[in-house]
Amino acid sequence: MRIATTIFLTDETITPVRLARELEQRGFAGLYVPEHTHIPVSRKTPYGAGGELPREYGRVLDPFVALAQAAAVTTSLTLGTGVTLVAQHDPIALAKRIATLDHVSGGRFTLGVGFGWNVEEAADHGVEWSTRRELVRDRMRLMRALWSAEPLGYEGEFATVSASLAHPKPRGGAPRVLVGGAAGPKLFAHIAEYGDGWMPIGGRGMRESVPVLRDVWSAAGRDPDSLVVIPYAVRPSPGKLTHYADQGVGEVVLQLPAGGELEVLRALDEYAQYL
């Protein structure tokens, strides 16, 4: 089982360069980082885990800049977003940013796709909350048109792009795309349409949900053996990882603390038992 990590990298934590080097030297498989452009102080949207929103949410680094630094000092560490809030981006610019990071990293990038949870943050980007999932689907289709080998236009409900010269291309035609979110018919339909797999937060409910996802996946004509399920932001224990392995999971992403260098390195020392 590949053991990757995720962390809220901020202006107060360990740096992307230091962390990436440590991860690769210690034998960890990958680094995933989340995204928030800003957190409106009105805080009308409650924090999903309850209580006060942790400090790091409003200080998180731009994921593409941080991962570019990580790519520059590593050779094998996989790099990913967990997740990119696709609805909050111009899709033409985002397609270029993704393709460039995948190119300069030698094809090591994984695009984690999310729909967001903070209504006020999305509203500041002009996102209509009730249609954000359809907006993400539309933007994913447009980006795939720009990543195509030959110039290909796209006209969608929310965005349009003419057939264009758009280089570099992601290695393999597109990065690996993993969709995050809670299990349900809408999410599974999105995964089957434009994803390569699912990133369930904490890995909860996988035993019941994955067979349902496999049915949706196969009904969409996707190769049954190609579906990837990666438990994300996991607080590990030996029993939990054995449970995942018994379900055929090939990669798990462990949560690191949003701390300084010493705190994060201590966590890596603790997680070394799972490598």
Phi, psi and omega per residue, in radians:
M1 nan 2.270 3.081
R2 -1.326 2.315 3.127
I3 -1.929 1.901 3.077
A4 -1.862 3.085 -3.100
T5 -2.370 2.796 2.977
T6 -2.392 2.651 -3.100
I7 -2.740 2.557 2.942
F8 -1.424 1.650 3.064
L9 -1.334 2.213 -3.133
T10 -2.320 -3.080 3.071
D11 -1.282 -0.039 -3.126
E12 -2.008 -0.056 -3.047
T13 -1.758 -3.102 2.924
I14 -0.919 2.601 -3.096
T15 -1.407 2.736 3.083
P16 -1.021 -0.700 -3.114
V17 -1.120 -0.859 -3.116
R18 -1.088 -0.782 -3.116
L19 -1.140 -0.802 -3.105
A20 -1.053 -0.763 3.119
R21 -1.087 -0.752 -3.141
E22 -1.115 -0.752 -3.131
L23 -1.062 -0.832 -3.103
E24 -1.175 -0.739 -3.141
Q25 -1.118 -0.580 -3.093
R26 -1.494 -0.196 3.088
G27 1.691 0.227 3.042
F28 -1.288 2.659 -2.982
A29 -1.487 -0.552 -3.014
G30 -2.859 2.960 3.101
L31 -2.321 2.153 3.067
Y32 -2.044 2.479 3.116
V33 -2.319 2.572 -3.123
P34 -1.505 3.131 -3.132
E35 -2.418 2.329 2.824
H36 -2.564 2.186 3.110
T37 -1.260 -0.607 -3.117
H38 -2.972 2.845 3.059
I39 -2.202 1.863 3.111
P40 -0.974 2.370 -3.041
V41 -1.278 -0.190 3.104
S42 -1.049 -0.577 3.077
R43 0.899 0.777 3.071
K44 -1.257 -0.612 3.116
T45 -1.385 2.104 -3.122
P46 -1.233 2.624 3.061
Y47 -1.211 2.250 -3.009
G48 -1.047 -0.541 -3.125
A49 -1.486 -0.065 -3.138
G50 1.546 2.723 3.124
G51 1.346 -2.837 -3.114
E52 -1.309 2.531 3.081
L53 -1.179 2.230 3.136
P54 -1.011 2.555 -3.057
R55 -0.940 -0.626 -3.009
E56 -1.171 -0.363 -3.112
Y57 -1.072 -0.617 -3.126
G58 -1.580 0.092 -3.075
R59 -2.221 0.103 -3.006
V60 -1.147 2.455 3.127
L61 -1.237 2.738 2.985
D62 -1.049 2.179 -3.025
P63 -1.140 -0.598 -3.078
F64 -1.295 -0.622 3.064
V65 -1.175 -0.787 -3.132
A66 -1.099 -0.750 -3.121
L67 -1.242 -0.522 3.057
A68 -1.115 -0.701 3.055
Q69 -1.080 -0.767 3.139
A70 -1.099 -0.686 3.140
A71 -1.107 -0.623 -3.047
A72 -1.213 -0.369 -3.066
V73 -1.997 0.215 3.124
T74 -2.357 2.906 3.134
T75 -2.191 -0.419 -3.071
S76 -2.190 -0.264 -3.111
L77 -1.109 2.188 3.058
T78 -1.329 2.640 -3.010
L79 -2.273 2.352 -3.100
G80 -2.689 2.883 3.030
T81 -1.811 2.482 -3.121
G82 -2.472 1.189 0.198
V83 -2.329 2.897 2.940
T84 -1.425 2.276 3.117
L85 -1.514 1.438 -2.945
V86 -1.019 -0.613 -3.111
A87 -1.104 -0.384 -3.075
Q88 -1.612 0.185 -3.099
H89 -2.108 2.617 2.853
D90 -1.187 2.123 -3.007
P91 -1.193 -0.500 3.122
I92 -1.204 -0.790 3.109
A93 -1.176 -0.672 3.140
L94 -1.152 -0.696 3.106
A95 -1.045 -0.703 3.097
K96 -1.145 -0.752 -3.109
R97 -1.113 -0.763 3.142
I98 -1.128 -0.829 -3.110
A99 -1.096 -0.666 -3.138
T100 -1.168 -0.788 3.134
L101 -1.123 -0.706 3.102
D102 -1.122 -0.676 3.141
H103 -1.163 -0.885 -3.050
V104 -1.249 -0.346 3.113
S105 -1.606 -0.015 -3.132
G106 1.313 0.599 3.091
G107 1.404 0.470 -3.075
R108 -1.690 0.086 -2.998
F109 -1.605 2.408 2.990
T110 -2.051 2.228 3.109
L111 -1.616 1.904 2.969
G112 -1.491 2.238 -3.074
V113 -1.902 2.270 3.081
G114 -2.339 2.833 -3.093
F115 -1.828 -0.121 3.089
G116 1.563 2.809 3.092
W117 -2.328 -0.293 -3.077
N118 -1.686 1.850 -3.037
V119 -1.085 -0.715 -3.078
E120 -1.194 -0.693 3.094
E121 -1.043 -0.833 -3.132
A122 -1.115 -0.678 -3.119
A123 -1.086 -0.637 3.114
D124 -1.137 -0.356 3.062
H125 -1.619 0.106 3.138
G126 1.379 0.345 -3.106
V127 -1.534 2.206 3.003
E128 -1.411 2.039 -2.956
W129 -1.037 -0.692 -3.045
S130 -1.200 -0.347 -3.106
T131 -2.028 0.289 -3.038
R132 -1.134 -0.580 -3.137
R133 -1.185 -0.714 3.102
E134 -1.166 -0.613 3.100
L135 -1.113 -0.758 3.121
V136 -1.094 -0.780 3.107
R137 -0.999 -0.792 -3.128
D138 -1.079 -0.746 -3.115
R139 -1.232 -0.585 3.063
M140 -1.133 -0.710 3.107
R141 -1.098 -0.749 3.140
L142 -1.105 -0.766 -3.133
M143 -1.109 -0.681 3.111
R144 -1.123 -0.569 3.066
A145 -1.112 -0.720 3.135
L146 -1.233 -0.480 3.124
W147 -1.442 -0.163 -3.070
S148 -1.114 2.698 -3.055
A149 -1.119 -0.645 3.120
E150 -1.949 2.660 -3.141
P151 -0.943 2.194 -3.066
L152 -2.435 2.145 3.110
G153 -1.457 2.890 3.096
Y154 -2.578 2.317 3.063
E155 -2.194 1.935 -3.074
G156 -2.056 -3.051 -3.122
E157 -1.212 -0.611 -3.032
F158 -1.977 -0.306 -3.067
A159 -2.678 2.705 -3.130
T160 -2.440 2.504 3.007
V161 -2.459 2.420 3.098
S162 -1.386 2.805 3.050
A163 -0.978 2.183 -2.923
S164 -2.432 2.716 2.897
L165 -1.412 2.095 -3.070
A166 -2.512 1.699 3.131
H167 -2.184 2.735 0.042
P168 -1.302 2.929 3.035
K169 -1.760 2.545 3.004
P170 -1.084 2.542 3.100
R171 -1.082 2.328 -3.126
G172 1.439 0.068 3.094
G173 1.663 -0.443 3.116
A174 -2.907 2.642 3.042
P175 -1.260 2.868 2.975
R176 -1.114 2.330 -3.093
V177 -2.044 2.079 3.087
L178 -2.045 2.276 -3.077
V179 -1.781 2.266 3.126
G180 -1.723 2.761 3.094
G181 2.437 2.980 -3.124
A182 -1.347 2.557 -3.116
A183 -1.004 2.487 3.098
G184 2.946 2.871 -3.080
P185 -1.026 -0.741 -3.118
K186 -1.136 -0.797 -3.141
L187 -1.080 -0.807 -3.089
F188 -1.141 -0.570 3.074
A189 -1.135 -0.698 3.097
H190 -1.121 -0.785 -3.128
I191 -1.029 -0.794 -3.097
A192 -1.181 -0.499 -3.090
E193 -1.388 -0.837 -3.006
Y194 -2.343 0.131 -3.122
G195 -1.866 2.986 3.005
D196 -1.901 -0.127 3.139
G197 3.023 -3.047 -3.025
W198 -2.103 2.461 3.011
M199 -2.026 1.502 3.105
P200 -1.280 2.224 -3.120
I201 -1.151 2.147 3.136
G202 1.281 -0.133 3.128
G203 1.261 0.313 -3.077
R204 -1.263 2.446 3.012
G205 1.269 0.269 -3.071
M206 -1.134 -0.675 -3.071
R207 -1.022 -0.651 3.137
E208 -1.475 -0.604 -2.982
S209 -1.504 -0.620 -3.061
V210 -1.071 -0.726 3.075
P211 -1.040 -0.616 3.090
V212 -1.156 -0.777 3.101
L213 -1.059 -0.707 3.141
R214 -1.083 -0.653 3.108
D215 -1.126 -0.778 3.123
V216 -1.115 -0.726 3.138
W217 -1.043 -0.859 -3.119
S218 -1.178 -0.672 3.128
A219 -1.107 -0.455 3.109
A220 -1.460 0.036 3.121
G221 1.445 0.271 3.126
R222 -1.476 2.637 3.138
D223 -1.116 2.078 -3.087
P224 -0.996 -0.522 -3.095
D225 -1.446 -0.108 -3.058
S226 -1.644 -0.185 -3.103
L227 -1.163 2.312 3.116
V228 -1.994 2.316 3.040
V229 -2.196 2.096 -3.058
I230 -2.177 1.837 3.050
P231 -1.017 2.335 -2.960
Y232 -2.129 2.533 3.117
A233 0.991 0.819 -3.065
V234 -1.502 2.372 2.934
R235 -1.586 1.890 -2.864
P236 -1.423 2.710 2.906
S237 -2.629 2.714 3.140
P238 -0.980 -0.729 -3.137
G239 -1.138 -0.665 -3.126
K240 -1.143 -0.770 -3.120
L241 -1.219 -0.587 3.036
T242 -1.107 -0.708 3.089
H243 -1.023 -0.772 3.117
Y244 -1.146 -0.753 -3.132
A245 -1.061 -0.668 3.120
D246 -1.115 -0.395 3.114
Q247 -1.622 0.101 3.101
G248 1.484 0.249 3.141
V249 -1.234 2.275 -3.112
G250 -1.801 -0.172 3.134
E251 -2.613 2.463 3.065
V252 -2.375 2.529 -3.095
V253 -1.960 2.020 -3.094
L254 -1.593 2.478 -3.132
Q255 -1.441 2.202 3.017
L256 -1.728 2.652 3.094
P257 -1.229 2.579 3.095
A258 -1.454 1.178 -3.018
G259 -2.138 -3.093 3.092
G260 -1.294 -3.122 -3.021
E261 -1.006 -0.846 -3.084
L262 -1.099 -0.742 -3.132
E263 -1.125 -0.751 -3.123
V264 -1.201 -0.716 3.132
L265 -1.151 -0.597 3.046
R266 -1.108 -0.695 3.098
A267 -1.116 -0.695 3.100
L268 -1.123 -0.675 3.068
D269 -1.040 -0.728 3.140
E270 -1.180 -0.694 -3.087
Y271 -1.318 -0.220 -3.116
A272 -1.024 -0.461 3.135
Q273 -1.099 -0.344 -3.093
Y274 -1.636 -0.105 -3.130
L275 -1.319 nan nan
